[in-house]
């Protein structure tokens, strides 16, 4: 390692320590939810409790079981481990994302800089909250790379692990089936069955069934109150704020969701002749998830890291109008930050769902690349 890299590494470690001590460590409220659930799972206690209020556990029971080791630590050391593991995973996410494009048209440094600058505010928010989206993105991107390497069994297993971490990864299921690769389909099916029965080892079969029912009730009953929150970027929240609560906003959200899924199907339909079609298809599906999930918060868009890499790499192959629009949209994503534009402008930007509209442009650009048979 050169002196420059050593100095940079030392600087990053020092900065990370400062952020943990003065910013993240005293907070990380979402991590406390995971830690508490893991502690409860270790004692075979109920996971989903109304008394937890806004910070109720909303993940699959298997998540709590698999994270029991972190729940055995005292809270502060557990936060320390989680925070620095998340930083390591963030580095890994960027490193593996730049490996997705088959043809590297831009220098590696350029891809890294554009991606990190574009999504930096989401990465930072994620670390302060102690969320799991970086872990989820690493697992999902790892599945895409496994497909690239023709390791289908591994790809299927990683998709299941992604579902455990974030249940909306079930969106990958129809995609796996449409690819018609039996090893990945079989691996995912077996893995999902294992995930569903895993909590029975602690809670017993009846307890396991009860847990999954409670999980579904919790997820469905805690959605509506979150739609009016300014940093909810989902389609449901967007139309809720635009037209108000009621059937109309729900129908518009469902309709827009169907359109976006149709776009994903169109991208898949045009995969013939592409050396590695899964890269851009997976990137597109990741970008869709915060929009389709009613629980989609703005920082979840960090999982669009592979999408930004693709756009940075192939930007010059977009038609000029789309290229200009893409640069504008990604610039807005990157630089409309609370500290730069001020409270009033930032809240107005978020309440009008402009951030979601910017990612519609990202989706359109990815789709254009596929229609042009670029990637």
Secondary structure, DSSP 8 states (H G I E B T S, - for coil): --HHHHHHHHHHHHHHHHHIIIIITT--HHHHHHHHHHHHHHTT--S--GGGGGG---S-HHHHHHTHHHHTS-HHHHHHHHHHHHHHHHHHHHHHHTTS-SS--S-HHHHHHHHHHHHHHHHHHHHHHT-SHHHHHHHHHHHHHHHHTT-HHHHHHHHHHHHHH-GGGGHHHHHHHHHT-HHHHHHHHHHHHHHHHHTHHHHHHHHHHHHHHHHHHHHHHTSGGGTTSTTB-SHHHHHHHHH-SSHHHHHHHHHHHHHHHHHHHHHHHT-TT-TTTHHHHHHHHHHHHHHHSTT-BGGGGGGGHHHHHHHHHHGGGS-HHHHHHHHHHHHHHHH--HHHH-HHHHHHHHHTTHHHHHHHHHHHHHHHHHHTT--
